[in-house]
Amino acid sequence: MSAIRLRKSDQVVAVGGRDAGKKGKVLKILPNRYRAIVEGICMVTEHQRPTRDNPKGGVIRREGTVHLSNLMLVCPRCAKPTRISHTILADGSKKRTCKRCKEII
């Protein structure tokens, strides 16, 4: 597997799967499974039994996991899905850069 280039709270777009084209914010990254939980993408239905906290139980909808290969970062400057490169600045720090507009993300 390649390095994980997405981070929590990044704006991403789904490029594959049943939710292709939908945008959302990364809520959580699961690096050991190479997956992410994204707001509004890959919604799954879950049946909950009644508990003390939720006495009625019922059916809830929540976000499932999406494989990272199906997500692309949306550049905040050019607002298009982009690949990510890394640029080493003059002070020696390494920053993520948009491949389209060369802007630091």
Secondary structure as a PSIPRED ss2 file (coil, helix, strand):
# PSIPRED VFORMAT (PSIPRED V4.0)

   1 M C   1.000  0.000  0.000
   2 S C   1.000  0.000  0.000
   3 A C   1.000  0.000  0.000
   4 I C   1.000  0.000  0.000
   5 R C   1.000  0.000  0.000
   6 L C   1.000  0.000  0.000
   7 R C   1.000  0.000  0.000
   8 K C   1.000  0.000  0.000
   9 S C   1.000  0.000  0.000
  10 D C   1.000  0.000  0.000
  11 Q E   0.000  0.000  1.000
  12 V E   0.000  0.000  1.000
  13 V E   0.000  0.000  1.000
  14 A E   0.000  0.000  1.000
  15 V C   1.000  0.000  0.000
  16 G C   1.000  0.000  0.000
  17 G C   1.000  0.000  0.000
  18 R C   1.000  0.000  0.000
  19 D C   1.000  0.000  0.000
  20 A C   1.000  0.000  0.000
  21 G C   1.000  0.000  0.000
  22 K C   1.000  0.000  0.000
  23 K E   0.000  0.000  1.000
  24 G E   0.000  0.000  1.000
  25 K E   0.000  0.000  1.000
  26 V E   0.000  0.000  1.000
  27 L E   0.000  0.000  1.000
  28 K E   0.000  0.000  1.000
  29 I E   0.000  0.000  1.000
  30 L E   0.000  0.000  1.000
  31 P C   1.000  0.000  0.000
  32 N C   1.000  0.000  0.000
  33 R C   1.000  0.000  0.000
  34 Y C   1.000  0.000  0.000
  35 R E   0.000  0.000  1.000
  36 A E   0.000  0.000  1.000
  37 I E   0.000  0.000  1.000
  38 V E   0.000  0.000  1.000
  39 E C   1.000  0.000  0.000
  40 G C   1.000  0.000  0.000
  41 I C   1.000  0.000  0.000
  42 C C   1.000  0.000  0.000
  43 M E   0.000  0.000  1.000
  44 V E   0.000  0.000  1.000
  45 T E   0.000  0.000  1.000
  46 E E   0.000  0.000  1.000
  47 H E   0.000  0.000  1.000
  48 Q E   0.000  0.000  1.000
  49 R C   1.000  0.000  0.000
  50 P C   1.000  0.000  0.000
  51 T C   1.000  0.000  0.000
  52 R C   1.000  0.000  0.000
  53 D C   1.000  0.000  0.000
  54 N C   1.000  0.000  0.000
  55 P C   1.000  0.000  0.000
  56 K C   1.000  0.000  0.000
  57 G C   1.000  0.000  0.000
  58 G E   0.000  0.000  1.000
  59 V E   0.000  0.000  1.000
  60 I E   0.000  0.000  1.000
  61 R E   0.000  0.000  1.000
  62 R E   0.000  0.000  1.000
  63 E E   0.000  0.000  1.000
  64 G C   1.000  0.000  0.000
  65 T E   0.000  0.000  1.000
  66 V E   0.000  0.000  1.000
  67 H E   0.000  0.000  1.000
  68 L H   0.000  1.000  0.000
  69 S H   0.000  1.000  0.000
  70 N H   0.000  1.000  0.000
  71 L E   0.000  0.000  1.000
  72 M E   0.000  0.000  1.000
  73 L E   0.000  0.000  1.000
  74 V E   0.000  0.000  1.000
  75 C C   1.000  0.000  0.000
  76 P C   1.000  0.000  0.000
  77 R C   1.000  0.000  0.000
  78 C C   1.000  0.000  0.000
  79 A C   1.000  0.000  0.000
  80 K C   1.000  0.000  0.000
  81 P E   0.000  0.000  1.000
  82 T E   0.000  0.000  1.000
  83 R C   1.000  0.000  0.000
  84 I E   0.000  0.000  1.000
  85 S E   0.000  0.000  1.000
  86 H E   0.000  0.000  1.000
  87 T E   0.000  0.000  1.000
  88 I E   0.000  0.000  1.000
  89 L C   1.000  0.000  0.000
  90 A C   1.000  0.000  0.000
  91 D C   1.000  0.000  0.000
  92 G C   1.000  0.000  0.000
  93 S C   1.000  0.000  0.000
  94 K E   0.000  0.000  1.000
  95 K E   0.000  0.000  1.000
  96 R E   0.000  0.000  1.000
  97 T E   0.000  0.000  1.000
  98 C E   0.000  0.000  1.000
  99 K C   1.000  0.000  0.000
 100 R C   1.000  0.000  0.000
 101 C C   1.000  0.000  0.000
 102 K C   1.000  0.000  0.000
 103 E C   1.000  0.000  0.000
 104 I E   0.000  0.000  1.000
 105 I C   1.000  0.000  0.000
